Amino acid sequence: MSKQDRLNSILELVVERGSVEVEEAAQILGVSPATIRRDFDALSARQLLNRTHGGASATGGSFNLPLTYKVAKDDEIKKRIALVAAGMVKRHQVVGINGGTTATEVARALAASPEFAPGDDTERPPLTVVTNALNIATELTVRHQIRIVVTGGVARAQSYELTGPYAEAVLEEVIIDVAFLGVEGLHPDTGAAAAYEDEARINRMLASRANRVVIVAHSSKFENRSFATIAPFSEIDVIITDAGIDPRVKKSLEEQGVEIVIA
């Protein structure tokens, strides 16, 4: 069984049962518990399931079938978006990144970019990343050439994002060159939006502290009207998306002054 098939099988188990234990999944799929733990972690990072003590449980994303498309095709699109985003950043800049799967891919692309490799300019870090996402901070901390600034706050399990007044206090003190924001929805009436008001508030602050605001989003996000506003399109400089965007939507946004980049 390939890794792709195994991930799909795990999601099917979680959807069918609501939750599944590591040992149970390992026995059913005929692999080691260590492999299942790694698969659980990978699917949790994509927000397709929740990690629990000793296992995993379903999230809303677990039910978004077909699973192969969700896990494989969407991930490839997000990686292309992330590479374009990383190419917009110059050495020594300060980058803000929120939580979410696409934003996480942006962080990974930045970390892998030769633009930010260690050099002779030791007095200034090649890149500074300001984030409220615990998973992003954890991944980038081992990249010693990247300076990581993490907000405080209360952690939201579904997105690994820190929110609340402690996060806001840190963001009030920083100046960001470019903010990359993943979103839940992009709608003509509301602009960029998030599912939860506390996440939206922190995302708004990240945007307000940035000289340039870049939304990184799969084209399906343009169909979503989410709950809490992050920013109207008048406050967004660039949207990086894929070729699935409706041409009429693209034209409308460009007429409003938003640059649309197709990854």
PATORMAR-460041 format. One line per field, with one value per residue: residue number from 0; residue in three letters; chain; x, y, z of N, C-alpha, C in turn. Coordinates in Angstrom, 3 decimals. Example, Ala and Ser with C-alpha at 12.3 -4.5 7.8 and 13.67 -1.06 7.14 Angstrom:
! PATORMAR-460041
num (0/1)
residuo (ALA/SER)
cadena (A/A)
n_x (13.190/12.850)
n_y (-5.690/-2.250)
n_z (7.800/7.080)
ca_x (12.300/13.670)
ca_y (-4.500/-1.060)
ca_z (7.800/7.140)
c_x (13.200/12.900)
c_y (-3.300/0.030)
c_z (7.800/7.870)
! end
This chain:
! PATORMAR-460041
num (0/1/2/3/4/5/6/7/8/9/10/11/12/13/14/15/16/17/18/19/20/21/22/23/24/25/26/27/28/29/30/31/32/33/34/35/36/37/38/39/40/41/42/43/44/45/46/47/48/49/50/51/52/53/54/55/56/57/58/59/60/61/62/63/64/65/66/67/68/69/70/71/72/73/74/75/76/77/78/79/80/81/82/83/84/85/86/87/88/89/90/91/92/93/94/95/96/97/98/99/100/101/102/103/104/105/106/107/108/109/110/111/112/113/114/115/116/117/118/119/120/121/122/123/124/125/126/127/128/129/130/131/132/133/134/135/136/137/138/139/140/141/142/143/144/145/146/147/148/149/150/151/152/153/154/155/156/157/158/159/160/161/162/163/164/165/166/167/168/169/170/171/172/173/174/175/176/177/178/179/180/181/182/183/184/185/186/187/188/189/190/191/192/193/194/195/196/197/198/199/200/201/202/203/204/205/206/207/208/209/210/211/212/213/214/215/216/217/218/219/220/221/222/223/224/225/226/227/228/229/230/231/232/233/234/235/236/237/238/239/240/241/242/243/244/245/246/247/248/249/250/251/252/253/254/255/256/257/258/259/260/261/262)
residuo (MET/SER/LYS/GLN/ASP/ARG/LEU/ASN/SER/ILE/LEU/GLU/LEU/VAL/VAL/GLU/ARG/GLY/SER/VAL/GLU/VAL/GLU/GLU/ALA/ALA/GLN/ILE/LEU/GLY/VAL/SER/PRO/ALA/THR/ILE/ARG/ARG/ASP/PHE/ASP/ALA/LEU/SER/ALA/ARG/GLN/LEU/LEU/ASN/ARG/THR/HIS/GLY/GLY/ALA/SER/ALA/THR/GLY/GLY/SER/PHE/ASN/LEU/PRO/LEU/THR/TYR/LYS/VAL/ALA/LYS/ASP/ASP/GLU/ILE/LYS/LYS/ARG/ILE/ALA/LEU/VAL/ALA/ALA/GLY/MET/VAL/LYS/ARG/HIS/GLN/VAL/VAL/GLY/ILE/ASN/GLY/GLY/THR/THR/ALA/THR/GLU/VAL/ALA/ARG/ALA/LEU/ALA/ALA/SER/PRO/GLU/PHE/ALA/PRO/GLY/ASP/ASP/THR/GLU/ARG/PRO/PRO/LEU/THR/VAL/VAL/THR/ASN/ALA/LEU/ASN/ILE/ALA/THR/GLU/LEU/THR/VAL/ARG/HIS/GLN/ILE/ARG/ILE/VAL/VAL/THR/GLY/GLY/VAL/ALA/ARG/ALA/GLN/SER/TYR/GLU/LEU/THR/GLY/PRO/TYR/ALA/GLU/ALA/VAL/LEU/GLU/GLU/VAL/ILE/ILE/ASP/VAL/ALA/PHE/LEU/GLY/VAL/GLU/GLY/LEU/HIS/PRO/ASP/THR/GLY/ALA/ALA/ALA/ALA/TYR/GLU/ASP/GLU/ALA/ARG/ILE/ASN/ARG/MET/LEU/ALA/SER/ARG/ALA/ASN/ARG/VAL/VAL/ILE/VAL/ALA/HIS/SER/SER/LYS/PHE/GLU/ASN/ARG/SER/PHE/ALA/THR/ILE/ALA/PRO/PHE/SER/GLU/ILE/ASP/VAL/ILE/ILE/THR/ASP/ALA/GLY/ILE/ASP/PRO/ARG/VAL/LYS/LYS/SER/LEU/GLU/GLU/GLN/GLY/VAL/GLU/ILE/VAL/ILE/ALA)
cadena (A/A/A/A/A/A/A/A/A/A/A/A/A/A/A/A/A/A/A/A/A/A/A/A/A/A/A/A/A/A/A/A/A/A/A/A/A/A/A/A/A/A/A/A/A/A/A/A/A/A/A/A/A/A/A/A/A/A/A/A/A/A/A/A/A/A/A/A/A/A/A/A/A/A/A/A/A/A/A/A/A/A/A/A/A/A/A/A/A/A/A/A/A/A/A/A/A/A/A/A/A/A/A/A/A/A/A/A/A/A/A/A/A/A/A/A/A/A/A/A/A/A/A/A/A/A/A/A/A/A/A/A/A/A/A/A/A/A/A/A/A/A/A/A/A/A/A/A/A/A/A/A/A/A/A/A/A/A/A/A/A/A/A/A/A/A/A/A/A/A/A/A/A/A/A/A/A/A/A/A/A/A/A/A/A/A/A/A/A/A/A/A/A/A/A/A/A/A/A/A/A/A/A/A/A/A/A/A/A/A/A/A/A/A/A/A/A/A/A/A/A/A/A/A/A/A/A/A/A/A/A/A/A/A/A/A/A/A/A/A/A/A/A/A/A/A/A/A/A/A/A/A/A/A/A/A/A/A/A/A/A/A/A)
n_x (0.847/0.605/1.836/-0.002/-2.404/-2.604/-2.973/-5.455/-6.985/-6.802/-8.201/-10.716/-11.321/-11.430/-13.552/-15.629/-15.742/-15.524/-13.486/-10.194/-7.826/-4.209/-2.985/-5.083/-5.541/-3.055/-3.088/-5.262/-4.372/-1.990/0.601/3.328/2.875/4.379/4.515/1.811/1.458/3.058/1.625/-0.819/0.065/0.809/-1.639/-3.021/-1.603/-2.525/-5.001/-6.991/-7.701/-8.044/-5.498/-5.428/-4.947/-3.193/-4.430/-6.647/-9.183/-12.185/-12.470/-14.144/-12.891/-12.260/-14.365/-14.434/-14.648/-13.715/-11.174/-8.612/-8.222/-8.305/-6.079/-3.876/-3.961/-4.776/-2.742/-0.534/-1.173/-1.138/1.554/2.660/1.582/2.865/5.579/5.570/4.896/7.117/9.040/8.541/9.749/12.458/15.917/16.703/14.269/11.240/8.777/5.353/3.274/0.285/-1.756/-2.734/-3.031/-2.061/-0.577/1.316/2.732/3.895/5.704/7.413/8.442/9.849/11.789/13.243/14.330/17.126/17.705/17.690/19.715/22.394/24.892/27.600/26.695/26.313/25.358/22.736/19.790/19.113/16.405/13.435/10.743/7.521/5.038/1.874/1.385/1.792/2.733/4.165/6.170/7.504/8.496/10.259/12.085/14.302/15.748/18.399/19.236/17.067/15.245/12.877/9.884/7.476/4.105/2.410/-0.421/-3.626/-3.916/-5.437/-6.740/-7.514/-6.225/-3.718/-3.145/-2.268/-4.184/-5.859/-5.377/-2.636/-1.305/-1.989/-0.640/2.061/2.095/1.503/3.928/5.625/7.020/6.244/7.376/6.099/3.030/1.793/-1.201/-3.302/-6.677/-10.189/-12.297/-13.100/-14.871/-16.969/-18.516/-17.448/-14.693/-11.559/-11.836/-12.192/-12.902/-13.326/-13.792/-11.712/-9.373/-9.587/-9.254/-6.551/-5.347/-6.107/-4.586/-1.988/-2.033/-2.365/0.049/1.770/3.635/2.910/0.264/-0.481/-2.585/-2.821/-4.294/-6.322/-8.257/-10.870/-11.598/-12.741/-15.378/-16.406/-18.189/-17.178/-17.178/-15.982/-14.609/-11.477/-10.042/-11.022/-11.066/-9.877/-7.778/-5.979/-3.109/-2.090/-3.251/-2.474/-3.218/-4.763/-5.280/-7.949/-9.605/-12.470/-12.732/-14.219/-14.330/-11.629/-11.114/-12.767/-11.580/-9.049/-9.774/-10.374/-7.945/-6.432/-3.741/-3.641/-2.141/-1.364/-0.556)
n_y (-1.209/2.159/5.320/7.369/5.911/4.811/7.072/7.918/5.713/5.885/8.281/7.471/5.564/7.215/8.932/7.071/5.966/8.043/8.353/6.978/4.690/4.571/1.961/0.382/1.336/0.697/-2.101/-2.688/-1.662/-2.898/-1.935/-0.377/0.993/3.340/4.315/4.908/6.940/8.951/9.357/10.248/12.656/14.022/14.274/15.722/18.121/19.072/19.693/17.782/15.909/15.562/15.315/13.129/11.958/9.176/8.609/9.611/11.935/12.844/15.799/18.705/18.908/16.270/15.137/16.110/14.933/13.994/12.027/11.533/13.620/15.739/15.315/14.929/16.417/19.027/19.630/19.804/22.057/23.979/23.946/25.001/27.579/28.429/28.478/30.569/32.639/32.668/33.547/36.236/37.465/39.248/39.071/39.633/40.705/41.182/38.913/38.225/35.569/33.754/31.078/27.806/25.554/26.330/28.648/27.459/25.961/28.063/28.990/26.777/26.813/29.217/28.577/26.680/28.085/29.180/31.846/32.639/31.399/30.771/33.314/35.690/37.942/38.324/40.035/40.679/38.781/36.475/36.210/37.193/35.878/36.485/35.044/33.647/31.030/27.928/25.516/26.354/27.913/25.897/24.263/26.046/26.818/25.154/25.971/27.679/30.009/31.589/34.031/33.736/35.072/34.708/35.093/35.534/34.093/32.335/28.995/27.652/24.578/23.498/24.951/25.545/28.116/31.045/33.203/36.175/38.695/38.616/37.814/39.975/42.045/41.577/41.859/44.527/45.715/45.302/45.687/44.831/43.617/42.111/40.423/37.178/35.673/33.028/32.110/31.549/32.271/34.153/36.687/38.742/40.610/40.751/40.526/39.193/36.526/34.798/31.772/32.072/34.604/35.428/34.526/35.968/38.580/38.632/38.098/40.403/42.258/41.417/42.037/44.814/45.651/45.323/46.261/45.260/43.243/39.944/37.530/34.055/31.502/28.735/28.360/27.602/28.952/31.325/30.879/30.860/32.235/33.353/33.608/35.759/38.919/39.651/41.449/43.987/43.921/46.225/46.631/44.713/43.665/41.675/38.584/35.269/32.495/29.632/28.292/27.762/29.871/31.859/33.558/35.934/36.769/37.178/39.316/41.302/41.712/42.612/45.002/46.366/46.919/44.870/42.706/39.726/36.674/33.796/30.630)
n_z (0.000/-0.945/0.355/-0.141/-0.552/1.970/3.616/2.666/3.431/6.204/6.665/5.784/7.733/10.001/9.333/9.172/11.768/13.538/15.411/15.904/17.224/17.531/17.635/16.749/14.110/13.013/13.105/11.398/8.951/8.594/9.226/11.064/14.403/14.684/12.067/11.635/13.530/12.417/10.064/11.116/12.223/9.897/8.546/10.430/10.348/7.959/8.699/8.481/10.281/13.864/16.251/18.966/22.363/21.940/19.527/16.867/15.765/13.944/11.914/10.516/8.051/7.515/6.210/3.680/0.796/-2.619/-1.092/-2.115/-3.897/-2.106/-0.398/-2.106/-4.672/-3.893/-2.100/-3.791/-5.282/-3.233/-2.597/-4.939/-4.858/-2.549/-3.331/-5.181/-3.455/-1.706/-3.457/-3.566/-1.490/-0.102/0.851/4.269/4.941/6.918/7.641/7.997/9.051/9.192/10.601/9.247/6.410/3.826/4.424/6.055/4.171/2.807/4.733/4.820/2.223/2.260/4.168/2.780/0.701/-1.202/-1.066/1.536/2.826/5.191/5.479/5.005/6.208/9.135/11.062/10.620/10.470/7.796/7.295/8.947/10.699/11.707/13.566/14.562/14.689/16.073/14.948/12.709/13.899/15.317/13.237/11.943/13.845/13.985/11.849/11.813/10.642/10.355/11.982/14.496/15.578/17.902/18.701/21.852/23.561/23.441/22.518/19.623/18.927/16.439/14.428/15.317/15.979/17.854/19.801/21.056/23.725/24.470/22.149/20.522/21.816/21.255/18.452/18.172/18.506/16.384/13.043/9.807/6.694/4.630/4.760/4.788/4.382/5.087/4.379/5.155/3.569/0.582/-0.453/-2.532/-1.086/1.476/1.480/2.547/4.864/8.042/9.899/12.607/15.069/16.798/15.553/13.178/14.124/14.960/12.514/11.140/12.535/11.906/9.180/9.347/10.343/8.299/5.371/2.959/1.908/1.365/0.162/0.385/-1.245/-2.139/-5.133/-4.589/-2.331/-3.077/-3.323/-0.847/1.862/4.736/8.402/9.960/9.335/7.852/6.150/3.811/0.193/-0.677/1.011/0.455/-1.219/-2.979/-4.321/-4.277/-6.108/-7.720/-11.087/-11.124/-10.481/-11.088/-14.134/-14.289/-11.642/-11.183/-12.965/-11.848/-9.323/-10.075/-11.249/-8.982/-8.015/-6.960/-7.252/-9.022/-8.863/-10.562/-9.619)
ca_x (0.000/1.377/1.529/-1.244/-3.520/-2.696/-3.580/-6.877/-7.610/-6.911/-9.307/-11.964/-11.561/-11.814/-14.893/-16.583/-15.835/-15.463/-12.130/-9.493/-6.590/-3.009/-2.799/-6.182/-5.264/-1.874/-3.505/-6.134/-3.631/-0.822/1.853/3.750/2.295/5.176/4.071/0.484/1.627/3.543/0.504/-1.744/0.650/0.757/-3.032/-3.378/-1.005/-3.398/-6.295/-7.944/-8.141/-7.494/-4.713/-5.850/-4.007/-3.230/-5.161/-7.081/-10.627/-12.595/-12.784/-14.952/-12.103/-12.207/-15.510/-14.356/-14.252/-12.895/-10.004/-7.386/-8.102/-8.027/-4.748/-2.805/-4.024/-4.792/-1.423/0.359/-1.525/-0.656/3.008/2.945/1.278/3.909/6.813/5.399/4.944/8.496/9.790/8.252/10.439/13.872/16.785/16.661/12.940/10.443/7.590/4.314/2.543/-0.703/-1.847/-3.431/-2.194/-1.355/0.421/2.398/3.554/4.702/6.818/8.348/9.116/10.823/12.895/14.033/14.835/18.536/17.776/17.828/20.768/23.367/25.917/28.581/26.028/25.889/24.746/21.299/19.330/18.645/14.946/12.723/9.352/6.616/3.894/1.074/1.100/2.759/3.365/5.157/7.298/8.235/9.247/11.300/13.063/15.524/16.459/19.085/19.448/15.813/14.839/11.466/9.180/6.194/3.211/1.800/-1.833/-4.309/-3.801/-6.625/-6.268/-7.785/-5.346/-2.433/-2.921/-2.383/-5.051/-6.134/-4.653/-1.181/-0.865/-2.150/0.392/3.305/1.948/1.517/5.304/6.461/6.796/6.378/7.491/5.025/2.247/1.134/-2.357/-4.254/-8.031/-11.262/-13.195/-12.855/-16.196/-17.066/-19.153/-16.747/-13.245/-10.954/-12.501/-11.816/-14.045/-13.501/-13.542/-10.422/-8.356/-9.714/-8.692/-5.084/-4.992/-6.233/-3.435/-0.833/-2.158/-2.207/1.457/2.574/3.684/2.278/-0.584/-0.623/-3.436/-2.458/-5.554/-6.851/-9.340/-12.164/-11.907/-13.529/-16.786/-16.764/-18.498/-16.866/-17.872/-15.365/-13.834/-10.057/-9.731/-11.676/-10.125/-9.156/-6.594/-5.181/-2.265/-1.904/-3.807/-1.850/-4.173/-4.513/-5.997/-9.368/-10.354/-13.404/-12.179/-14.972/-13.879/-10.276/-11.209/-13.364/-10.582/-8.006/-10.338/-10.348/-6.553/-5.771/-2.954/-3.917/-1.021/-1.745/0.597)
ca_y (0.000/3.393/6.283/8.052/5.010/4.651/8.288/7.874/4.679/6.424/9.235/6.720/4.994/8.283/9.379/6.001/5.655/9.243/8.395/5.704/4.627/4.243/0.517/-0.144/1.665/-0.064/-3.492/-2.751/-1.330/-3.764/-1.181/-0.179/2.149/4.546/4.821/5.503/8.222/9.932/9.666/11.086/13.995/14.647/14.633/16.785/19.358/19.528/19.952/16.784/15.211/16.073/14.364/12.934/11.119/7.789/8.366/10.763/12.055/13.537/17.222/19.016/18.621/14.837/14.735/16.746/13.934/12.806/12.181/11.597/14.994/16.630/15.124/14.983/17.504/20.307/19.875/20.230/23.452/24.810/24.057/25.944/28.904/28.761/28.817/31.922/33.555/32.766/34.329/37.657/37.947/39.551/38.814/40.553/41.227/40.631/38.305/37.760/34.401/33.217/29.627/27.194/24.664/27.043/29.488/26.572/25.660/29.259/28.959/25.730/27.275/30.224/27.898/25.924/28.963/29.554/33.283/32.877/30.549/31.510/33.999/36.471/39.073/37.741/41.020/40.689/37.459/36.464/36.328/37.191/35.454/36.738/34.155/33.220/29.614/27.110/24.520/27.043/28.253/24.667/23.832/26.988/27.030/24.395/26.694/28.658/31.268/32.337/34.536/33.469/35.836/34.045/35.812/34.771/33.908/31.073/28.151/27.008/23.257/23.180/25.651/25.782/29.560/31.734/34.359/36.852/39.940/38.448/37.847/41.340/42.892/41.392/42.406/45.998/46.191/44.891/46.232/43.691/43.988/41.462/39.449/36.139/35.238/32.042/32.541/30.579/32.706/35.379/36.969/40.133/41.489/40.801/40.432/38.010/36.236/33.608/31.077/32.454/36.029/35.677/34.362/37.095/39.773/38.548/38.240/41.830/42.954/41.084/42.833/46.241/45.921/44.976/47.175/44.583/42.143/38.936/36.397/32.801/30.773/27.878/29.048/27.259/29.905/32.421/30.495/30.789/33.394/32.907/34.310/36.966/39.664/39.961/42.697/44.168/43.815/47.494/46.588/43.556/44.008/40.551/37.266/34.172/31.403/28.714/28.587/27.489/31.092/32.297/34.731/37.139/37.170/37.700/40.634/42.215/42.038/43.425/46.341/46.995/47.193/43.702/41.917/38.304/35.884/32.403/29.734)
ca_z (0.000/-1.012/1.411/-0.511/-0.258/3.428/4.156/2.331/4.259/7.559/6.674/5.683/9.058/10.924/8.960/9.476/13.195/14.365/15.989/15.792/18.000/16.760/17.535/15.937/12.713/12.602/12.878/10.225/7.721/8.495/9.325/12.444/15.095/14.402/10.765/11.819/14.236/11.440/9.169/11.884/12.322/8.568/8.275/11.370/9.843/6.873/9.337/8.020/11.481/15.123/17.037/20.348/23.110/21.498/18.301/16.066/15.610/12.725/11.880/9.349/6.858/7.256/5.402/2.368/-0.179/-2.570/-0.240/-2.913/-4.389/-0.981/0.158/-3.094/-5.641/-3.202/-1.533/-4.869/-5.574/-2.133/-2.712/-6.020/-4.314/-1.576/-4.040/-5.710/-2.316/-1.228/-4.426/-3.381/-0.295/-0.275/2.001/5.409/5.205/8.004/7.060/8.906/8.547/10.119/10.567/8.125/5.609/2.761/5.070/6.498/2.997/2.541/5.686/4.387/1.010/2.687/4.851/1.804/-0.348/-1.086/-0.803/2.974/3.368/5.998/4.707/5.755/6.852/10.402/11.954/10.369/10.023/6.405/7.268/10.219/10.543/12.828/13.375/15.706/14.472/16.801/14.086/11.881/14.772/15.627/12.055/11.552/14.909/13.690/10.782/12.657/9.939/10.378/13.287/14.708/16.610/18.115/19.604/22.932/23.329/23.712/21.329/19.056/18.530/15.038/13.492/15.996/16.066/19.128/19.687/22.311/24.008/24.502/20.751/20.042/22.419/20.497/17.105/18.250/18.645/15.252/11.708/8.902/5.280/3.875/5.509/4.004/5.157/4.621/4.740/4.969/2.511/-0.177/-1.007/-2.987/-0.101/2.766/1.341/3.163/6.131/8.789/10.493/14.004/15.248/17.441/14.519/12.254/14.762/14.887/11.102/10.819/13.106/11.059/7.962/9.642/10.656/7.114/4.232/1.821/2.355/0.319/0.507/-0.283/-1.130/-3.198/-5.837/-3.990/-1.262/-3.618/-3.230/0.564/2.691/6.087/9.482/10.540/8.345/8.067/5.435/2.517/-0.926/-0.809/1.877/0.027/-2.369/-3.903/-4.013/-5.023/-6.165/-8.834/-12.333/-10.975/-10.196/-12.122/-14.842/-13.945/-10.306/-11.360/-13.587/-10.876/-8.300/-10.703/-11.417/-7.666/-7.665/-6.386/-8.188/-8.947/-9.376/-10.727/-9.353)
c_x (0.872/0.995/0.222/-2.457/-3.720/-3.352/-5.082/-7.616/-7.785/-8.082/-10.655/-12.326/-12.077/-13.227/-15.934/-16.810/-15.871/-14.120/-11.512/-8.191/-5.421/-2.884/-3.864/-5.928/-4.075/-2.232/-4.336/-5.338/-2.346/0.503/2.171/3.021/3.055/4.773/2.719/0.594/2.106/2.423/-0.528/-1.227/0.560/-0.659/-3.520/-2.823/-1.827/-4.809/-7.383/-8.385/-7.526/-6.684/-5.260/-4.806/-4.172/-3.962/-5.495/-8.600/-10.942/-12.749/-13.719/-14.229/-12.039/-13.280/-15.483/-13.807/-14.394/-11.572/-8.722/-7.164/-7.690/-6.575/-3.656/-2.854/-3.979/-3.431/-0.443/0.088/-0.982/0.866/3.401/2.684/2.395/5.214/6.739/5.514/6.374/9.351/9.555/9.034/11.922/14.633/16.706/15.278/12.296/9.111/6.632/3.545/1.540/-0.742/-2.607/-2.480/-1.427/-0.274/1.593/3.311/4.415/5.917/7.865/9.113/10.163/12.041/13.813/14.685/16.311/18.733/18.075/18.809/21.725/24.451/26.868/27.950/25.431/25.207/23.238/20.866/18.864/17.131/14.417/11.267/8.597/5.373/3.151/0.724/2.182/3.455/4.431/6.384/8.148/9.082/10.425/12.374/14.371/16.321/17.160/19.313/18.210/15.492/13.323/10.942/7.785/5.350/2.862/0.355/-2.345/-4.339/-5.155/-6.178/-6.438/-6.779/-3.942/-2.135/-3.114/-3.208/-5.201/-5.218/-3.141/-0.600/-0.924/-1.045/1.716/3.199/1.939/2.931/6.169/6.071/7.152/6.462/6.348/4.354/1.589/0.018/-3.141/-5.630/-9.010/-12.175/-12.747/-14.153/-16.290/-17.621/-18.304/-15.229/-12.722/-11.557/-11.986/-13.058/-14.345/-13.056/-12.183/-9.273/-8.387/-9.074/-7.164/-4.625/-5.083/-5.038/-2.170/-0.855/-1.880/-0.766/2.360/2.520/2.975/1.511/-0.845/-1.494/-2.985/-3.648/-5.856/-8.053/-10.711/-12.566/-12.767/-15.031/-17.299/-17.095/-18.283/-17.377/-17.292/-14.422/-12.387/-9.731/-10.557/-10.626/-9.332/-7.888/-5.675/-4.403/-2.237/-2.697/-3.099/-2.805/-3.828/-5.437/-7.486/-10.214/-11.245/-12.838/-12.912/-14.575/-12.491/-10.307/-11.757/-12.352/-9.469/-8.500/-10.373/-8.920/-5.813/-5.008/-3.245/-2.766/-1.465/-0.504/0.507)
c_y (1.244/4.316/7.000/7.202/4.852/5.873/8.310/6.863/5.152/7.394/8.521/6.086/6.051/8.772/8.347/5.851/6.884/9.445/7.015/5.789/4.204/2.739/-0.119/0.105/0.870/-1.509/-3.619/-2.575/-2.137/-3.040/-0.955/1.002/3.440/5.154/5.508/6.845/9.307/10.326/10.546/12.519/14.735/15.099/15.730/18.121/19.939/19.847/19.016/15.856/15.889/14.980/14.321/12.095/9.674/7.533/9.624/10.744/12.914/15.030/17.456/18.680/17.150/14.384/15.327/15.760/14.522/13.022/12.302/13.003/15.925/16.526/15.360/16.228/18.864/20.634/20.357/21.685/24.374/24.982/25.014/27.375/29.346/29.163/30.220/32.937/33.751/33.601/35.822/38.278/38.145/39.284/39.972/41.121/40.532/40.172/37.913/36.612/33.954/31.702/29.123/26.432/25.389/27.946/28.660/26.202/26.858/29.278/27.927/26.159/28.338/29.566/27.179/26.813/29.298/31.045/33.569/31.915/31.380/32.123/34.757/37.621/38.646/38.740/41.089/39.301/37.520/36.662/36.333/36.849/35.730/35.896/33.920/31.745/28.750/26.104/25.151/27.394/27.027/24.220/24.745/27.185/26.304/25.017/27.884/29.993/32.152/32.752/34.375/34.332/35.242/34.875/34.924/34.485/32.536/30.251/27.575/25.691/22.993/23.798/25.891/27.273/30.077/32.995/35.026/38.037/39.788/38.454/39.264/42.247/42.779/42.054/43.930/46.567/45.913/45.619/45.133/44.190/43.404/40.421/38.482/35.549/34.161/32.414/31.386/30.967/33.995/35.684/38.434/41.093/41.711/40.826/39.138/37.791/34.932/32.993/31.559/33.898/36.308/35.519/35.544/38.352/39.781/38.700/39.695/42.609/42.667/41.930/44.305/46.618/45.735/46.067/46.593/43.379/41.206/37.794/35.178/31.857/29.938/28.580/28.732/28.229/31.063/32.118/30.593/32.154/32.944/33.906/35.680/37.630/39.870/41.309/42.784/44.106/45.105/47.529/45.417/43.931/42.915/39.353/36.248/32.986/30.495/29.030/28.313/28.715/31.459/33.549/36.028/37.679/37.804/39.116/41.667/42.648/42.906/44.851/47.110/47.262/46.057/42.967/40.446/37.556/34.429/31.520/28.481)
c_z (0.000/0.133/1.124/-0.178/1.242/4.078/3.879/3.193/5.689/7.648/6.587/7.019/10.030/10.624/9.386/10.976/14.098/15.016/15.844/16.584/17.110/16.548/16.645/14.458/12.191/12.278/11.601/8.936/7.568/8.471/10.797/13.086/14.823/13.061/10.885/12.536/13.286/10.477/9.867/11.956/10.989/8.239/9.210/10.900/8.696/7.387/8.825/9.140/12.690/15.802/18.443/21.058/22.668/20.201/17.538/15.966/14.405/12.959/10.699/8.067/6.513/6.283/3.997/1.347/-1.583/-1.866/-1.043/-3.438/-3.265/-0.546/-0.861/-3.961/-4.958/-2.615/-2.593/-5.238/-4.498/-2.194/-3.829/-5.565/-3.380/-2.253/-4.641/-4.586/-1.832/-2.168/-4.321/-2.231/-0.589/1.016/3.002/5.693/6.406/7.407/8.174/8.280/9.606/10.009/9.350/7.222/4.510/3.340/5.576/5.340/2.609/3.460/5.267/3.146/1.335/3.322/3.873/0.745/-0.148/-0.823/0.668/3.633/4.212/5.120/5.597/6.527/8.194/11.327/11.785/9.920/8.577/6.289/8.700/9.958/11.830/12.609/14.680/15.612/15.125/15.904/13.196/12.707/15.070/14.449/11.759/12.612/14.631/12.549/11.427/11.965/9.967/11.808/13.420/15.847/16.723/19.072/20.796/22.579/23.684/22.437/20.921/18.433/17.041/14.082/14.043/16.160/17.486/18.937/21.057/22.563/24.068/23.086/20.199/20.563/21.676/19.129/17.091/18.245/17.426/13.978/10.711/7.465/4.461/4.764/4.541/4.858/4.426/5.142/4.550/3.818/1.867/-0.922/-1.414/-1.933/1.152/2.654/1.930/4.541/6.725/9.422/11.908/14.207/15.897/16.449/13.549/12.834/14.684/13.446/10.650/11.338/12.309/9.792/8.216/9.922/9.441/6.058/3.009/2.336/1.181/0.850/-0.287/-0.125/-2.361/-3.833/-5.258/-2.890/-1.768/-3.570/-1.794/1.148/4.137/7.117/9.819/9.549/8.790/7.433/4.171/1.407/-1.120/0.027/1.539/-1.227/-3.422/-3.397/-4.900/-4.951/-7.333/-10.007/-12.242/-10.683/-11.381/-12.807/-14.512/-12.575/-10.408/-11.931/-12.607/-9.825/-8.871/-10.929/-10.097/-7.177/-7.012/-7.478/-7.974/-9.610/-9.412/-10.574/-10.210)
! end
